[in-house]
Each structure stands twice: as structure tokens, then as C-alpha cells.
Amino acid sequence: LTSMLKRVDVAVERVIEEAAQGKFKSGVMRHGLANQGVDYAVDSNNEKILTPAMRNQLEAIKKQIIAGKLTVPDYYKSRP
């Protein structure tokens, strides 16, 4: 894959909704696959090389990560 999406818009919308409901609490917020905070990018640079089978496999992997069946290494814990 050529790129990933960091869905800042999702985080901003969440903060606005929480503030409007009087539920906002400051602090660190983590956004991942489960709450649509990140995703892989499909754009004009890669859409023609990502076959339907590849996309299906990627979606299956995403589901496994969300379900906790696959663990993504934590960059902050694994860097030297």
C-alpha cells in the first residue's frame, strides 16, 4: 500500500459531539481501526493494482485486528 489515512476529522467530530453533550474530558485520545481513526488509502495511485481479492483480504485483516486476533506492534514500545 502506498499510504494510510489518519482520520483527524473523526477525532474532531467526536470532540465536538462530546462537548455538545457536556461529556468532553481532556486528555489523550487514541483512534484506531475500531473507531475509524485510521485506515488504508485507496486512491488513483493504487486503486488499479488492488484487486477485489486483495481488498477482501485487507478487510479480513482489519476485522482480525479489531477483534484482537492479530496484534499490531506498538511503535513506541518497539523502537530502539
C-alpha positions as CSV (number, residue, x, y, z in Angstrom):
1,L,0.0,0.0,0.0
2,T,1.2,3.5,-0.7
3,S,-0.4,5.4,2.1
4,M,-2.6,5.4,5.1
5,L,-5.4,7.7,6.3
6,K,-5.2,9.4,9.7
7,R,-8.8,10.4,10.2
8,V,-8.4,13.6,12.1
9,D,-11.9,14.6,11.0
10,V,-13.3,11.6,13.0
11,A,-11.4,12.8,16.1
12,V,-12.6,16.4,15.8
13,E,-16.2,15.3,15.2
14,R,-16.0,13.1,18.3
15,V,-14.7,16.0,20.4
16,I,-17.4,18.3,19.1
17,E,-20.2,15.8,19.9
18,E,-18.8,15.1,23.4
19,A,-18.6,18.9,24.1
20,A,-22.1,19.5,22.8
21,Q,-23.4,16.7,25.2
22,G,-21.4,18.1,28.1
23,K,-19.3,14.8,28.2
24,F,-15.9,16.1,26.9
25,K,-12.9,15.2,29.0
26,S,-9.4,16.5,28.1
27,G,-6.6,14.1,27.8
28,V,-5.0,11.6,25.3
29,M,-7.4,10.1,22.8
30,R,-6.4,7.1,20.8
31,H,-8.1,6.4,17.5
32,G,-7.5,3.2,15.5
33,L,-9.3,0.8,13.2
34,A,-12.1,0.1,15.6
35,N,-13.3,3.7,15.8
36,Q,-12.4,4.6,12.2
37,G,-9.4,6.8,13.3
38,V,-7.0,5.2,10.8
39,D,-7.4,3.2,7.6
40,Y,-5.5,2.3,4.4
41,A,-5.8,4.7,1.5
42,V,-7.2,3.7,-1.9
43,D,-6.6,6.4,-4.4
44,S,-5.7,6.9,-8.0
45,N,-2.1,5.7,-7.4
46,N,-3.1,2.2,-6.2
47,E,-6.8,1.6,-6.9
48,K,-6.0,-0.3,-10.2
49,I,-3.4,-2.6,-8.5
50,L,-5.6,-3.5,-5.5
51,T,-7.7,-6.4,-6.8
52,P,-11.0,-7.2,-5.3
53,A,-9.3,-10.3,-3.7
54,M,-6.7,-8.1,-2.1
55,R,-9.3,-5.7,-0.8
56,N,-11.2,-8.6,0.7
57,Q,-8.1,-9.9,2.4
58,L,-7.3,-6.4,3.7
59,E,-10.8,-6.1,5.1
60,A,-10.5,-9.5,6.8
61,I,-7.2,-8.5,8.3
62,K,-8.8,-5.3,9.6
63,K,-11.5,-7.3,11.3
64,Q,-9.0,-9.6,12.9
65,I,-7.0,-6.6,14.3
66,I,-10.2,-5.0,15.6
67,A,-11.3,-8.3,17.2
68,G,-7.8,-8.7,18.9
69,K,-6.9,-11.8,16.9
70,L,-3.9,-10.0,15.3
71,T,-1.7,-7.7,17.2
72,V,-0.1,-4.7,15.6
73,P,3.4,-3.9,17.0
74,D,3.4,-0.8,19.2
75,Y,5.9,1.5,17.6
76,Y,6.6,3.4,20.8
77,K,7.4,0.1,22.7
78,S,9.5,-1.5,19.9
79,R,11.7,1.4,18.8
80,P,15.3,1.5,20.0
